[in-house]
Amino acid sequence: EMKARADYGEKLENDWNSTTQYYEQKYPQEAHELKILISGGLPPGWEISLP
């Protein structure tokens, strides 16, 4: 059971990595901003939208 879960987790991680690689190639600016958001940061220029 544990091996099956580990294998499934590895597959999900590989799928995620493939998807993000494709996204980075197709949408480099958006991918950069996504990485910032995932790491807990804010994208450049976020303060412009403040009132």
C-alpha positions as CSV (number, residue, x, y, z in Angstrom):
1,E,0.0,0.0,0.0
2,M,2.7,2.5,0.9
3,K,4.7,1.7,-2.3
4,A,1.6,2.3,-4.4
5,R,1.0,5.7,-2.7
6,A,4.6,6.7,-3.2
7,D,4.5,5.7,-6.9
8,Y,1.2,7.6,-7.3
9,G,2.8,10.7,-5.6
10,E,5.7,10.5,-7.9
11,K,3.4,10.3,-10.9
12,L,1.5,13.4,-9.7
13,E,4.8,15.3,-9.2
14,N,6.0,14.3,-12.7
15,D,2.7,15.4,-14.2
16,W,2.9,18.7,-12.3
17,N,6.5,19.3,-13.4
18,S,5.7,18.5,-17.1
19,T,2.7,20.9,-17.0
20,T,4.7,23.7,-15.4
21,Q,7.5,23.2,-17.9
22,Y,5.1,23.6,-20.8
23,Y,3.4,26.6,-19.2
24,E,6.9,28.3,-18.6
25,Q,7.7,27.8,-22.3
26,K,4.3,29.0,-23.6
27,Y,3.7,31.8,-21.0
28,P,7.0,32.9,-19.5
29,Q,5.8,36.1,-17.8
30,E,2.8,34.4,-16.3
31,A,4.8,31.4,-15.2
32,H,7.3,33.8,-13.4
33,E,4.4,35.5,-11.6
34,L,2.9,32.1,-10.7
35,K,6.2,31.0,-9.1
36,I,6.3,34.2,-7.1
37,L,2.7,33.6,-5.9
38,I,3.3,29.9,-5.0
39,S,6.4,30.9,-3.0
40,G,4.3,33.4,-1.0
41,G,5.5,36.6,-2.7
42,L,3.6,39.3,-4.6
43,P,4.1,40.0,-8.3
44,P,5.9,43.1,-9.4
45,G,3.6,46.1,-9.5
46,W,1.0,44.7,-7.1
47,E,1.0,48.0,-5.2
48,I,-0.4,49.8,-8.2
49,S,-3.8,48.3,-7.6
50,L,-4.0,49.7,-4.0
51,P,-6.5,52.5,-3.5
